[in-house]
Amino acid sequence: SGVTEALATSSLLNANRVDVPTEDPQPSDPVQEAPEDTIPSEDTPDDSIPTQPEVGGERTTKPPQQGPITEHDGISVLEIAGGRVTTLEVAATGAVVKVEITDLPAHGNATVNPDNSIALVLSGSDYSGPLSLGYKITHADGTTESHTASFKVAAPTQEAGWGTGNHYMLEADANGDVIVETGDNHRKVYVSGSESALTKADIAALEGLKESAITAKWLIAHPEYGGSEEMALASDVGMELWYGLTGAWPREATSHWLLFERGHTYEDLGRIIARGAAGESELHPLHVTSWGEGERPVLASKIEVFQEPSKNVVFTDVALPSGIRMLIGENFLFDDVLVTGGGNVQNMQNVTFRNSEIRDASKDAPTNGEWHPHVDRDGGLFASKTSGILLEGNFIHHNGWTEGYDGTASAGQPPSMYSHNIYLQNNTTDVTFRDNISSQAASFGAQLRGGAYVEGNAFIDNNAAVTMLGGIYLTDGPIGNFTFFADNLITSGAHKIAEQIGALTLGIDNGAYDTTLLDNIIAHLADPNNPEEFAEKRWTHSPLSNEHEAFFDNTIVYNWVGSRYESYSVLWNNDGANGLDAETLNKVTIQNFAAELLNQESATIRELMDYIGSLADTDLDDSFTAKDIVAWFQKGFGMDAKPDGAATDHRFVPNALADGIRWDNRVNWTTNEVPDDGDSVDLGGNWVYYGVRTTRIEDLDLGSGGRLHVTSGKMTVEGTLETGAGGGLITVEGAGQFWTDGYAGTSRLAIDIDG
C-alpha cells in the first residue's frame, strides 16, 4: 500500500504541476537607432556631426482642459482615432443651455462635459469601423434639436491601448506604509539572529525530548514556539517551520507571516517562497517582514519564484542583497525593501515595487576572466511578459557598473549600453512608473519598451534617461500601450565612457505612436556654472527624439549641449526659455537644488544621491520624493504651479490628451488634481478605474450610467453615495476595497464583487 500511495502522490503532483516557463535571457539589444557603440573619433567629418538642439525654446502650447477638440456639425461623418478619447464640440444655431446623450455608442461610452461638449471614450476597446451616438441640444428659449454623430473609427495605433492601472496594492496608513491584514488561516513565525534565539536543542531541553523529535510537524503542533518575539526561533528552525506551514503537500492558501529580527544577517535561508505557495487571498497574503529595532534584516538568499505559480505575497522592511528572480505567479508587492542584487521578473501578473531602493547592482567579477559588455550585463530590474507593473516612490540608483572601473577584471564592472537601472521589455503592459528617482545608471535610467503611464519622475545623471517604444521591437509592431509622459525631469547627461557604451547624454527616445508629453523639462546636459564639467562632457546626444509625431508635446528643452561643437559661452548667451533669461535658468540646476537641500554651497550630484540613500529606513524615509525635485525645477522654469490641494469638489472629465478612464490621472479632473481625503467627487456618468490609492472622500456621485472599477487600494465614502437617473455600477475586484455607509439614490445601483 505504501508503493500505491507513493505512486498516487506522484501522479497528483504531476497532474497539478505547471511546466516551468522558459526564462527569457536578459536583453542583449541596444535601443533602436542608438548612438554608436564607441565614441566617434576626433576627426569625424563635418557632415556627420550630429544636429545640435536649439538652445532655449518657448513653451508656448498649454494643454487645453479637455485636450484637442473635434467639431461636429451634426451632418458629417468624422474620422476619429480608436482606443482613445475624442472630445466633440457640438454645433448649434443658438445659445446652448443643455446637451443630452440620447443614444449611447455600441462601443465605449459617451458623456456630456460641464461645458456641454461630448466625451466619446473608446479607451479599453480595440474596435474599428462605423460608430454613432445620438444627442439632443436644448436652447435658451426652450427649443431643442436632435442629431446623430457618425464616426469612422480607425484601429488603435497602439494595439494594447491605454493601461488602466490594474496593479497589486493594499490599503496604506497615514505614513504611506501598506496595511497587511490576516485571514482565517494565519500564524506568525518569529525568527532571530541573536544568541537567545531558540534552537532545536533548546526546545528539546525545555520539553524533555530528544532533539530529533523537534520536527516541522512537531513545531506546527506547538504554536507557542516561534509564535512571539520572546519565543523567536533560530533561522534554521524557523525556516523549517515556515516551509512546513507554506510548502508542505498538500498545500493550502494561508496568510502566515514570517518575521525576521532587525539588526541581523540571515544566511542559507533556502527558498523563502516555497514552490506553489500562495496567500489566502489578495487581501490576506503571505507576508515576509521584520520585527524589533535596528537596521533592516538582511535576507542573504535570493528570492526565487518558479516551477509552479505563487500568488498573493508581500515583502516589507527587509534587505535583499542577492536579488529577486520570479518566473511565474501573480500579486507580489515589495514595500520599503532594499534590493541590491537586481531583479528578474518574467511571466508574472501584477508586480509592485514601492517606496523601495533598487540600487548598486553589479557583477563582482567577469564571467570569462575579462569584462565583456554583453555577456556581463547587469541592472536594477528586468521584466518580460508581465502585466500590471507598478514602480512608485522608489530610489533606483547606480545599477550595472562599479566606481573606479578601467576595463581590467580587478577594477569592477564597466558601464555599457546593455546595463540599465530599469529594463521593461516590449511585451510588458499596463505599467505605471511614478514618483521615482532614477539616477546614475550604467546606461538608461528606464527602458519602458511596452509603453507606460510615466508621471513625476526625476531622471538624473544617466548616460541615457528613458525610452518608450510602444512595443515596437524586432518583428513586433506597436503591440504595447499608449504612453502618457507628464511632469518628469531629465537633467545631467552622465557622459560615462567605456567599451560599447552607446549613448552618453541621451534624453528621451520615443519610438511609440501618439504619445502625450506634458509639462516635462530636459535641462542642463552639463552644469552651466561649472566650465570644467562642460569641457569634459563633449558629446551631445538628442535631448528628445520622437520617431513618430507625438499626440501632444510641450516639453521644455534647455542647455542640452556638449563642448565638442559649442563654446562655454553658449550656455549663457542664449535667448533663455519659457520667457525667462539664461541667467535665471542657469541657477535652476540639480547642483543648486542639492546645495539648498544639504545647506552646502558646492554640493554635487553624488552627495545628493548619498543623502537620499541615507534617508532609507529612517523616520525621514518618505519626507523627500522625486516630485519635490520636479516641482523645484518647474517653478524655476516658470511653469504654471500645480494645484495646492485646496479644491474640494472634483468633476471627472475624460481628457483627449490621455486615457480618459484613470482616477489617478490629474488631467481627467476639472481641478487638474486627483481627489484627496475629504473631497467630493462627481464622475459625470463616466467609467473610471480606481486603484493603488487609499482615499476617504466625502460624497460620491456616479452620475447617470457611471461606473467605478476598484481594482486595488481602498476607497471609503463617508458621506453620500448616489447615481443619476440611469443608475450605476460599482465593481470591486482583486485587492480593491470599497466602503460606504449606504446608498442615497433611487435608481438601480449594481455592485459586482470579484476578489
ChimeraX attribute file (.defattr): number of C-alpha atoms within 10 A of each C-alpha:
attribute: neighborCount
match mode: 1-to-1
recipient: residues
	/A:1	6
	/A:2	7
	/A:3	8
	/A:4	9
	/A:5	10
	/A:6	11
	/A:7	12
	/A:8	12
	/A:9	14
	/A:10	11
	/A:11	12
	/A:12	12
	/A:13	13
	/A:14	11
	/A:15	9
	/A:16	9
	/A:17	13
	/A:18	14
	/A:19	12
	/A:20	12
	/A:21	13
	/A:22	9
	/A:23	15
	/A:24	14
	/A:25	9
	/A:26	19
	/A:27	17
	/A:28	13
	/A:29	12
	/A:30	19
	/A:31	20
	/A:32	14
	/A:33	9
	/A:34	15
	/A:35	19
	/A:36	14
	/A:37	15
	/A:38	14
	/A:39	16
	/A:40	12
	/A:41	7
	/A:42	7
	/A:43	6
	/A:44	9
	/A:45	8
	/A:46	7
	/A:47	7
	/A:48	8
	/A:49	12
	/A:50	12
	/A:51	11
	/A:52	15
	/A:53	17
	/A:54	12
	/A:55	17
	/A:56	23
	/A:57	17
	/A:58	16
	/A:59	18
	/A:60	10
	/A:61	11
	/A:62	14
	/A:63	15
	/A:64	12
	/A:65	17
	/A:66	23
	/A:67	19
	/A:68	17
	/A:69	16
	/A:70	16
	/A:71	14
	/A:72	20
	/A:73	15
	/A:74	16
	/A:75	11
	/A:76	12
	/A:77	16
	/A:78	18
	/A:79	14
	/A:80	18
	/A:81	18
	/A:82	25
	/A:83	27
	/A:84	29
	/A:85	27
	/A:86	26
	/A:87	25
	/A:88	20
	/A:89	16
	/A:90	20
	/A:91	15
	/A:92	15
	/A:93	8
	/A:94	12
	/A:95	11
	/A:96	19
	/A:97	13
	/A:98	17
	/A:99	23
	/A:100	15
	/A:101	18
	/A:102	13
	/A:103	14
	/A:104	15
	/A:105	18
	/A:106	11
	/A:107	18
	/A:108	19
	/A:109	19
	/A:110	26
	/A:111	27
	/A:112	22
	/A:113	21
	/A:114	14
	/A:115	11
	/A:116	17
	/A:117	20
	/A:118	25
	/A:119	24
	/A:120	24
	/A:121	27
	/A:122	27
	/A:123	26
	/A:124	18
	/A:125	18
	/A:126	20
	/A:127	18
	/A:128	18
	/A:129	12
	/A:130	14
	/A:131	17
	/A:132	17
	/A:133	19
	/A:134	17
	/A:135	21
	/A:136	17
	/A:137	23
	/A:138	18
	/A:139	17
	/A:140	11
	/A:141	10
	/A:142	10
	/A:143	10
	/A:144	14
	/A:145	12
	/A:146	15
	/A:147	18
	/A:148	18
	/A:149	21
	/A:150	19
	/A:151	18
	/A:152	16
	/A:153	20
	/A:154	16
	/A:155	16
	/A:156	25
	/A:157	22
	/A:158	27
	/A:159	19
	/A:160	23
	/A:161	27
	/A:162	30
	/A:163	25
	/A:164	26
	/A:165	27
	/A:166	27
	/A:167	28
	/A:168	30
	/A:169	33
	/A:170	27
	/A:171	22
	/A:172	17
	/A:173	10
	/A:174	7
	/A:175	10
	/A:176	14
	/A:177	17
	/A:178	21
	/A:179	12
	/A:180	18
	/A:181	15
	/A:182	21
	/A:183	18
	/A:184	10
	/A:185	13
	/A:186	18
	/A:187	19
	/A:188	20
	/A:189	25
	/A:190	28
	/A:191	29
	/A:192	29
	/A:193	20
	/A:194	15
	/A:195	8
	/A:196	13
	/A:197	20
	/A:198	23
	/A:199	19
	/A:200	20
	/A:201	14
	/A:202	14
	/A:203	19
	/A:204	16
	/A:205	12
	/A:206	9
	/A:207	11
	/A:208	9
	/A:209	12
	/A:210	12
	/A:211	15
	/A:212	9
	/A:213	13
	/A:214	17
	/A:215	15
	/A:216	19
	/A:217	13
	/A:218	11
	/A:219	22
	/A:220	16
	/A:221	10
	/A:222	11
	/A:223	15
	/A:224	14
	/A:225	21
	/A:226	28
	/A:227	16
	/A:228	15
	/A:229	19
	/A:230	14
	/A:231	19
	/A:232	26
	/A:233	29
	/A:234	22
	/A:235	22
	/A:236	17
	/A:237	21
	/A:238	28
	/A:239	22
	/A:240	17
	/A:241	23
	/A:242	26
	/A:243	18
	/A:244	18
	/A:245	24
	/A:246	24
	/A:247	20
	/A:248	15
	/A:249	10
	/A:250	9
	/A:251	15
	/A:252	15
	/A:253	21
	/A:254	24
	/A:255	26
	/A:256	25
	/A:257	22
	/A:258	21
	/A:259	26
	/A:260	31
	/A:261	25
	/A:262	22
	/A:263	17
	/A:264	16
	/A:265	16
	/A:266	18
	/A:267	13
	/A:268	12
	/A:269	16
	/A:270	16
	/A:271	15
	/A:272	20
	/A:273	21
	/A:274	22
	/A:275	19
	/A:276	22
	/A:277	26
	/A:278	28
	/A:279	26
	/A:280	22
	/A:281	20
	/A:282	26
	/A:283	26
	/A:284	25
	/A:285	28
	/A:286	31
	/A:287	23
	/A:288	21
	/A:289	22
	/A:290	25
	/A:291	18
	/A:292	14
	/A:293	10
	/A:294	11
	/A:295	17
	/A:296	26
	/A:297	25
	/A:298	22
	/A:299	21
	/A:300	18
	/A:301	18
	/A:302	20
	/A:303	19
	/A:304	19
	/A:305	23
	/A:306	22
	/A:307	18
	/A:308	19
	/A:309	21
	/A:310	23
	/A:311	26
	/A:312	26
	/A:313	27
	/A:314	25
	/A:315	21
	/A:316	23
	/A:317	24
	/A:318	26
	/A:319	25
	/A:320	23
	/A:321	20
	/A:322	18
	/A:323	23
	/A:324	20
	/A:325	18
	/A:326	23
	/A:327	27
	/A:328	25
	/A:329	26
	/A:330	23
	/A:331	26
	/A:332	26
	/A:333	25
	/A:334	23
	/A:335	25
	/A:336	25
	/A:337	24
	/A:338	25
	/A:339	24
	/A:340	22
	/A:341	25
	/A:342	26
	/A:343	23
	/A:344	22
	/A:345	24
	/A:346	24
	/A:347	21
	/A:348	24
	/A:349	23
	/A:350	23
	/A:351	25
	/A:352	21
	/A:353	23
	/A:354	24
	/A:355	24
	/A:356	26
	/A:357	24
	/A:358	28
	/A:359	28
	/A:360	23
	/A:361	27
	/A:362	25
	/A:363	20
	/A:364	13
	/A:365	15
	/A:366	18
	/A:367	12
	/A:368	10
	/A:369	10
	/A:370	14
	/A:371	21
	/A:372	17
	/A:373	21
	/A:374	16
	/A:375	13
	/A:376	21
	/A:377	25
	/A:378	28
	/A:379	32
	/A:380	30
	/A:381	25
	/A:382	23
	/A:383	27
	/A:384	24
	/A:385	17
	/A:386	25
	/A:387	23
	/A:388	23
	/A:389	28
	/A:390	25
	/A:391	21
	/A:392	23
	/A:393	25
	/A:394	26
	/A:395	25
	/A:396	27
	/A:397	28
	/A:398	28
	/A:399	32
	/A:400	30
	/A:401	26
	/A:402	19
	/A:403	11
	/A:404	10
	/A:405	15
	/A:406	14
	/A:407	16
	/A:408	13
	/A:409	17
	/A:410	14
	/A:411	14
	/A:412	20
	/A:413	29
	/A:414	30
	/A:415	32
	/A:416	30
	/A:417	29
	/A:418	26
	/A:419	32
	/A:420	32
	/A:421	31
	/A:422	26
	/A:423	25
	/A:424	26
	/A:425	23
	/A:426	28
	/A:427	22
	/A:428	28
	/A:429	32
	/A:430	27
	/A:431	30
	/A:432	25
	/A:433	22
	/A:434	25
	/A:435	25
	/A:436	26
	/A:437	26
	/A:438	29
	/A:439	30
	/A:440	32
	/A:441	33
	/A:442	34
	/A:443	36
	/A:444	34
	/A:445	33
	/A:446	25
	/A:447	24
	/A:448	30
	/A:449	27
	/A:450	31
	/A:451	40
	/A:452	30
	/A:453	25
	/A:454	23
	/A:455	23
	/A:456	26
	/A:457	28
	/A:458	27
	/A:459	29
	/A:460	24
	/A:461	28
	/A:462	32
	/A:463	31
	/A:464	35
	/A:465	35
	/A:466	24
	/A:467	26
	/A:468	30
	/A:469	30
	/A:470	34
	/A:471	28
	/A:472	22
	/A:473	19
	/A:474	9
	/A:475	5
	/A:476	12
	/A:477	16
	/A:478	23
	/A:479	23
	/A:480	30
	/A:481	32
	/A:482	34
	/A:483	32
	/A:484	24
	/A:485	24
	/A:486	24
	/A:487	21
	/A:488	28
	/A:489	28
	/A:490	29
	/A:491	28
	/A:492	29
	/A:493	32
	/A:494	24
	/A:495	25
	/A:496	21
	/A:497	18
	/A:498	20
	/A:499	16
	/A:500	19
	/A:501	25
	/A:502	25
	/A:503	32
	/A:504	30
	/A:505	30
	/A:506	31
	/A:507	31
	/A:508	17
	/A:509	23
	/A:510	25
	/A:511	26
	/A:512	29
	/A:513	26
	/A:514	23
	/A:515	28
	/A:516	21
	/A:517	22
	/A:518	21
	/A:519	21
	/A:520	24
	/A:521	23
	/A:522	22
	/A:523	28
	/A:524	24
	/A:525	28
	/A:526	29
	/A:527	24
	/A:528	23
	/A:529	16
	/A:530	11
	/A:531	15
	/A:532	12
	/A:533	15
	/A:534	22
	/A:535	16
	/A:536	13
	/A:537	22
	/A:538	18
	/A:539	22
	/A:540	25
	/A:541	26
	/A:542	21
	/A:543	25
	/A:544	19
	/A:545	16
	/A:546	16
	/A:547	13
	/A:548	12
	/A:549	15
	/A:550	16
	/A:551	16
	/A:552	19
	/A:553	20
	/A:554	18
	/A:555	21
	/A:556	23
	/A:557	24
	/A:558	28
	/A:559	28
	/A:560	27
	/A:561	30
	/A:562	26
	/A:563	18
	/A:564	15
	/A:565	13
	/A:566	15
	/A:567	13
	/A:568	17
	/A:569	10
	/A:570	15
	/A:571	27
	/A:572	17
	/A:573	12
	/A:574	16
	/A:575	16
	/A:576	22
	/A:577	21
	/A:578	18
	/A:579	14
	/A:580	15
	/A:581	16
	/A:582	20
	/A:583	14
	/A:584	13
	/A:585	23
	/A:586	21
	/A:587	16
	/A:588	20
	/A:589	21
	/A:590	23
	/A:591	22
	/A:592	21
	/A:593	19
	/A:594	22
	/A:595	18
	/A:596	13
	/A:597	13
	/A:598	14
	/A:599	11
	/A:600	12
	/A:601	12
	/A:602	12
	/A:603	18
	/A:604	16
	/A:605	19
	/A:606	14
	/A:607	16
	/A:608	18
	/A:609	18
	/A:610	11
	/A:611	14
	/A:612	16
	/A:613	16
	/A:614	12
	/A:615	14
	/A:616	19
	/A:617	18
	/A:618	10
	/A:619	9
	/A:620	11
	/A:621	17
	/A:622	16
	/A:623	10
	/A:624	12
	/A:625	20
	/A:626	23
	/A:627	21
	/A:628	15
	/A:629	19
	/A:630	22
	/A:631	18
	/A:632	14
	/A:633	23
	/A:634	22
	/A:635	13
	/A:636	16
	/A:637	25
	/A:638	14
	/A:639	17
	/A:640	10
	/A:641	9
	/A:642	12
	/A:643	11
	/A:644	7
	/A:645	13
	/A:646	10
	/A:647	15
	/A:648	15
	/A:649	17
	/A:650	21
	/A:651	19
	/A:652	29
	/A:653	27
	/A:654	36
	/A:655	27
	/A:656	24
	/A:657	25
	/A:658	29
	/A:659	27
	/A:660	30
	/A:661	29
	/A:662	24
	/A:663	26
	/A:664	19
	/A:665	21
	/A:666	17
	/A:667	27
	/A:668	28
	/A:669	26
	/A:670	19
	/A:671	21
	/A:672	18
	/A:673	20
	/A:674	19
	/A:675	24
	/A:676	20
	/A:677	15
	/A:678	16
	/A:679	20
	/A:680	22
	/A:681	22
	/A:682	20
	/A:683	24
	/A:684	23
	/A:685	26
	/A:686	28
	/A:687	27
	/A:688	22
	/A:689	20
	/A:690	23
	/A:691	25
	/A:692	23
	/A:693	19
	/A:694	24
	/A:695	19
	/A:696	19
	/A:697	20
	/A:698	19
	/A:699	20
	/A:700	21
	/A:701	21
	/A:702	28
	/A:703	20
	/A:704	19
	/A:705	23
	/A:706	24
	/A:707	24
	/A:708	22
	/A:709	23
	/A:710	25
	/A:711	26
	/A:712	28
	/A:713	24
	/A:714	23
	/A:715	22
	/A:716	18
	/A:717	22
	/A:718	18
	/A:719	17
	/A:720	17
	/A:721	19
	/A:722	22
	/A:723	27
	/A:724	19
	/A:725	13
	/A:726	14
	/A:727	20
	/A:728	24
	/A:729	18
	/A:730	19
	/A:731	18
	/A:732	21
	/A:733	18
	/A:734	21
	/A:735	25
	/A:736	30
	/A:737	22
	/A:738	20
	/A:739	11
	/A:740	14
	/A:741	11
	/A:742	12
	/A:743	13
	/A:744	12
	/A:745	15
	/A:746	11
	/A:747	16
	/A:748	15
	/A:749	20
	/A:750	11
	/A:751	13
	/A:752	11
	/A:753	13
	/A:754	11
	/A:755	13
